[in-house]
Amino acid sequence: MDITGFPIKEAFAERYRQLTDWDAFISSSLTFLRKSMRINTLKTTVPDILQRMTSWRLTPIPWCREGFWVEHAEGRRDIGNTLEHQLGYIYVQEAASLIPPIVLDPQPGEHVLDMCASPGSKSTQIAALMQNTGALVANDYTGIRIKPLGINLQRCGVSNAVVTIMHGRRLCGMQFDKILVDAPCSGTGTISKSPKTLLMWNPHMVKHLALVQKQLIVAAFENLKQGGTLVYSTCTMEPEENEGVVHALLQKYPNARLQDIHLPGLKRSAAAHTFNGQAYHQDIEKCLRIWPQDNHTEGFFVAKITKD
C-alpha cells in the first residue's frame, strides 16, 4: 500500500486495524493539520494579540484559553514568519501538544521538571503557567537538542528556568512538585507532519523505545515529591509505549495513582486495556488517548499520576 510516497507496511496496517478505525485513522493522518498557536502570556495578553493580528482568523481551542487555530484571511500564510512570533508573543504549537502542560497544572512558586524539554514548546508553556516564578528545570540529553531549547526559552522571555543536559534516566537525588515526561517515541500520532514515520516504523523500534520510556518514567517518579504530580505523554498511538509504560510503573510502585483527566471540548477514545496478550492495570482507562481522527489534531497519549 502506498499513499504518501512512503510504503505503508502491512504489519503497521494490521496492527492499527486492531486498535482503531483504520480508514478514519489513515485518512486523518494523511490530511494537513490546522495550524495552531499559543499566546505567550509572559510577554503579552490574549486581548492584545487579538487586536494586533487582525489579518488572521483566530479560532479558540476549547481546552486551552491561550490556544488558537489560525488561518490567514488571504489564504495560506506561515504564522512563524510574523513579527509576533519573532518577538516571542506567540508560540506555534500543535493543538494536542498543548494538553500535557495543562494536565500537569504547574503553579507559581513550585519546583517543576520538564525531563525531555527540547525544543521548548511545553517548557515555555509551563513557565507561562508558573508566571515566571518558582523554579523550572528544562532538561534534555544532547547539546544539539539544547540549542533550540535555549533559543525558545530566551525568545519567550522565560526567566525562571535552568537548562540541564543529561539523560533523564540518570536524574537522581532531586525532588519536584511536578514533572513532565514528554517521552521520545515512535511518533505514529504525527504522520500528518512527518510521513516518513511510516517508513521508519517497525515493531523492534517500538519495543526498544518502550524500554527507554519505562526507565524515564521510573526516574521521574523517584524524583517526585510525595503528593506531587507526574504527567507522562507521547505523540505515538502504540500501546507498548503508552498504556504498557504506565502499567509497568503502577506495578512497580504501589503508591502511584492514576488520575482522571477532563478537558472541555476534547473528544477522547478508550485506552487500550489489553494488547498482544498483555492485560493492563484496571485504572488504565483514566489515561487520555487522542486519535488524530478524534479532534483533527495530532495523536497524543497523556497519563496523570500522583504519588501517595
C-alpha positions as CSV (number, residue, x, y, z in Angstrom):
1,M,0.0,0.0,0.0
2,D,1.4,3.4,-1.0
3,I,-0.5,6.7,-0.5
4,T,2.1,9.2,0.5
5,G,5.2,8.2,-1.4
6,F,6.2,6.1,1.5
7,P,5.0,2.4,1.6
8,I,2.6,1.6,4.4
9,K,3.8,-1.6,5.8
10,E,1.2,-4.4,6.1
11,A,2.3,-5.1,9.7
12,F,1.6,-1.5,10.5
13,A,-1.8,-1.5,8.9
14,E,-2.7,-4.8,10.5
15,R,-1.7,-3.5,14.0
16,Y,-3.8,-0.3,13.7
17,R,-6.8,-2.2,12.4
18,Q,-6.8,-3.9,15.8
19,L,-6.6,-0.6,17.6
20,T,-8.9,1.8,15.8
21,D,-11.0,2.5,12.7
22,W,-8.1,2.1,10.2
23,D,-9.8,4.1,7.4
24,A,-10.5,7.1,9.6
25,F,-7.0,6.9,11.2
26,I,-5.0,6.8,8.0
27,S,-7.3,9.4,6.3
28,S,-6.8,11.8,9.1
29,S,-3.1,11.1,9.4
30,L,-2.6,11.9,5.7
31,T,-4.5,15.2,6.0
32,F,-2.9,18.6,6.6
33,L,-3.3,19.7,10.2
34,R,-4.9,23.0,11.1
35,K,-2.2,25.5,12.1
36,S,-2.4,26.5,15.7
37,M,-0.6,28.7,18.2
38,R,-0.4,29.6,21.8
39,I,-0.3,33.2,23.1
40,N,2.7,33.7,25.4
41,T,1.3,35.5,28.4
42,L,4.8,36.1,29.7
43,K,5.1,38.9,27.1
44,T,1.6,39.8,26.1
45,T,-2.1,39.1,26.7
46,V,-4.8,37.4,24.7
47,P,-6.8,40.6,24.0
48,D,-3.6,42.3,22.8
49,I,-2.9,39.6,20.2
50,L,-6.5,39.5,19.1
51,Q,-6.2,43.3,18.5
52,R,-2.8,43.1,16.8
53,M,-3.3,40.1,14.4
54,T,-6.5,41.3,12.6
55,S,-5.4,39.8,9.3
56,W,-5.5,36.3,10.9
57,R,-8.6,34.3,11.7
58,L,-8.1,33.1,15.2
59,T,-10.5,30.3,16.4
60,P,-10.2,29.4,20.1
61,I,-9.0,25.9,21.1
62,P,-11.6,24.8,23.7
63,W,-9.1,23.1,26.1
64,C,-6.6,25.9,26.2
65,R,-7.6,29.5,26.9
66,E,-4.3,30.8,25.3
67,G,-4.6,28.5,22.3
68,F,-6.0,29.3,18.8
69,W,-6.3,27.7,15.5
70,V,-5.0,30.2,12.9
71,E,-5.8,30.9,9.3
72,H,-4.8,33.9,7.3
73,A,-7.6,36.0,5.8
74,E,-5.9,35.9,2.3
75,G,-5.1,32.2,2.2
76,R,-2.1,30.1,3.2
77,R,0.5,32.0,5.2
78,D,3.2,30.9,7.6
79,I,2.4,32.1,11.1
80,G,6.0,31.5,12.0
81,N,7.1,34.4,9.8
82,T,5.1,37.0,11.7
83,L,6.7,39.7,13.9
84,E,4.6,38.4,16.8
85,H,6.4,35.1,16.6
86,Q,9.8,36.6,16.3
87,L,9.2,38.7,19.4
88,G,8.0,35.7,21.4
89,Y,4.4,36.9,21.7
90,I,3.2,33.7,20.3
91,Y,4.5,30.1,20.0
92,V,3.5,28.0,17.1
93,Q,2.3,24.8,18.8
94,E,0.0,21.9,17.7
95,A,-3.3,21.9,19.5
96,A,-2.9,18.4,21.1
97,S,0.6,19.4,22.2
98,L,-0.9,22.0,24.5
99,I,-2.6,19.3,26.6
100,P,0.3,17.8,28.7
101,P,1.2,21.1,30.5
102,I,-2.5,21.9,31.1
103,V,-2.9,18.5,32.7
104,L,0.3,19.0,34.7
105,D,-1.2,22.3,36.0
106,P,2.1,23.8,37.3
107,Q,1.5,26.6,39.9
108,P,3.5,29.8,40.6
109,G,6.3,29.1,43.1
110,E,6.5,25.3,42.5
111,H,9.6,23.3,41.5
112,V,8.9,21.7,38.1
113,L,10.9,19.4,35.9
114,D,10.4,19.1,32.1
115,M,12.5,15.9,31.6
116,C,12.6,15.8,27.8
117,A,12.2,19.5,27.1
118,S,13.6,20.3,23.6
119,P,12.6,22.3,21.5
120,G,10.8,24.1,24.3
121,S,7.1,24.3,23.4
122,K,6.0,22.7,26.7
123,S,8.7,24.3,28.8
124,T,7.7,27.8,27.7
125,Q,4.0,26.9,28.3
126,I,4.9,25.6,31.8
127,A,6.8,28.8,32.6
128,A,3.8,30.9,31.5
129,L,1.5,28.9,33.7
130,M,4.0,29.4,36.6
131,Q,4.1,33.2,35.8
132,N,7.9,33.0,35.7
133,T,8.1,32.2,39.4
134,G,9.4,29.2,41.3
135,A,12.0,27.0,39.5
136,L,11.7,25.2,36.2
137,V,14.4,22.7,35.2
138,A,14.3,22.2,31.4
139,N,16.4,19.1,30.6
140,D,17.4,17.2,27.5
141,Y,20.1,14.7,26.8
142,T,22.3,16.2,24.0
143,G,23.8,19.6,23.2
144,I,22.3,19.6,19.7
145,R,18.8,19.4,21.3
146,I,19.7,22.1,23.9
147,K,20.3,24.7,21.3
148,P,16.7,25.2,20.1
149,L,15.5,24.8,23.7
150,G,17.7,27.7,24.9
151,I,16.7,29.9,21.9
152,N,13.0,29.4,22.5
153,L,13.3,30.0,26.3
154,Q,15.0,33.3,25.6
155,R,12.6,34.3,22.8
156,C,9.6,33.7,25.1
157,G,11.1,35.7,28.0
158,V,11.4,32.7,30.4
159,S,13.4,33.8,33.4
160,N,12.6,31.0,36.0
161,A,14.3,28.2,34.1
162,V,17.7,26.4,34.3
163,V,18.7,24.3,31.3
164,T,20.4,20.9,32.1
165,I,22.0,18.3,29.8
166,M,21.7,14.7,31.0
167,H,19.8,11.5,30.1
168,G,16.6,11.7,32.1
169,R,17.0,8.2,33.5
170,R,20.2,9.3,35.3
171,L,18.4,12.0,37.3
172,C,18.6,11.3,41.0
173,G,18.5,13.0,44.4
174,M,16.2,15.8,43.4
175,Q,12.6,16.4,44.4
176,F,10.0,18.2,42.3
177,D,6.4,19.2,42.9
178,K,5.5,18.5,39.2
179,I,7.3,16.5,36.5
180,L,6.5,16.3,32.8
181,V,7.9,13.3,30.8
182,D,7.0,14.0,27.2
183,A,8.9,11.0,26.1
184,P,10.8,10.3,22.9
185,C,8.6,7.9,20.9
186,S,7.8,6.3,17.6
187,G,5.6,9.3,16.6
188,T,2.7,7.4,14.9
189,G,0.3,10.2,16.0
190,T,2.3,12.7,13.9
191,I,2.2,11.1,10.4
192,S,0.5,14.2,9.0
193,K,3.5,16.3,9.9
194,S,6.1,13.6,9.2
195,P,5.0,10.9,6.7
196,K,8.5,9.3,6.9
197,T,7.3,7.8,10.2
198,L,5.5,5.2,8.0
199,L,8.9,4.3,6.5
200,M,10.7,4.2,9.9
201,W,8.2,2.3,11.9
202,N,8.9,-1.3,12.9
203,P,8.0,-3.4,15.9
204,H,11.6,-3.7,17.2
205,M,11.9,0.1,17.4
206,V,8.6,0.2,19.4
207,K,10.0,-2.4,21.9
208,H,13.3,-0.5,22.3
209,L,11.6,2.8,22.9
210,A,9.2,1.3,25.4
211,L,12.3,0.1,27.4
212,V,13.7,3.6,27.4
213,Q,10.3,5.1,28.3
214,K,10.0,2.8,31.3
215,Q,13.4,4.0,32.6
216,L,12.4,7.6,32.1
217,I,9.0,7.3,33.9
218,V,10.6,5.4,36.8
219,A,13.4,8.1,37.2
220,A,10.7,10.8,37.2
221,F,8.6,9.1,39.8
222,E,11.6,8.6,42.1
223,N,12.3,12.3,41.8
224,L,8.7,13.3,42.5
225,K,7.7,14.7,46.0
226,Q,5.1,12.9,48.0
227,G,1.8,14.4,46.9
228,G,3.3,15.5,43.6
229,T,2.1,15.1,40.1
230,L,3.7,13.3,37.2
231,V,2.4,13.7,33.6
232,Y,3.6,11.1,31.1
233,S,2.8,11.9,27.4
234,T,3.8,10.7,23.9
235,C,2.7,11.5,20.4
236,T,2.5,7.8,19.4
237,M,-0.5,5.5,19.4
238,E,1.5,2.4,20.3
239,P,0.1,0.6,23.4
240,E,3.5,-0.7,24.4
241,E,4.8,2.9,24.6
242,N,1.7,4.2,26.3
243,E,-0.5,2.0,28.5
244,G,2.3,-0.5,28.7
245,V,4.7,2.0,30.2
246,V,2.1,3.4,32.7
247,H,1.1,-0.2,33.7
248,A,4.8,-1.0,34.4
249,L,5.0,2.0,36.7
250,L,1.8,1.1,38.6
251,Q,3.1,-2.5,39.1
252,K,6.4,-1.3,40.4
253,Y,5.1,1.4,42.8
254,P,2.0,0.7,44.9
255,N,1.9,4.5,45.8
256,A,1.5,5.6,42.2
257,R,-2.1,6.6,41.5
258,L,-3.6,7.3,38.1
259,Q,-6.0,10.3,38.0
260,D,-8.9,11.1,35.7
261,I,-8.3,13.8,33.0
262,H,-11.2,16.0,31.9
263,L,-10.7,18.8,29.4
264,P,-13.5,20.9,27.8
265,G,-14.3,20.3,24.1
266,L,-11.9,17.4,23.8
267,K,-13.1,14.1,22.3
268,R,-11.2,11.1,23.7
269,S,-11.1,7.4,22.8
270,A,-10.9,4.5,25.2
271,A,-7.4,3.5,26.4
272,A,-6.2,0.0,25.4
273,H,-7.0,-2.5,28.2
274,T,-5.2,-5.3,26.5
275,F,-2.8,-5.7,23.6
276,N,-0.9,-8.6,22.2
277,G,-1.9,-10.8,25.2
278,Q,-0.9,-8.2,27.8
279,A,-3.6,-7.1,30.2
280,Y,-3.1,-3.6,31.6
281,H,-3.9,-2.2,35.0
282,Q,-7.6,-1.7,35.7
283,D,-7.2,2.1,36.2
284,I,-5.6,2.5,32.7
285,E,-9.0,3.8,31.4
286,K,-8.2,7.1,33.2
287,C,-5.4,7.8,30.7
288,L,-6.2,10.2,27.8
289,R,-5.8,8.6,24.4
290,I,-6.5,11.0,21.5
291,W,-6.5,9.6,17.9
292,P,-5.8,12.0,15.0
293,Q,-9.4,11.5,13.8
294,D,-10.9,12.4,17.2
295,N,-10.3,16.1,17.1
296,H,-8.5,16.6,13.8
297,T,-5.2,17.1,15.7
298,E,-2.1,15.1,16.1
299,G,-2.5,11.8,18.0
300,F,-1.5,12.0,21.7
301,F,-1.4,10.0,24.8
302,V,-1.5,11.6,28.3
303,A,-1.4,10.0,31.8
304,K,-1.7,11.9,35.0
305,I,-0.1,10.2,38.0
306,T,0.2,11.3,41.6
307,K,2.4,10.0,44.4
308,D,0.9,9.0,47.7
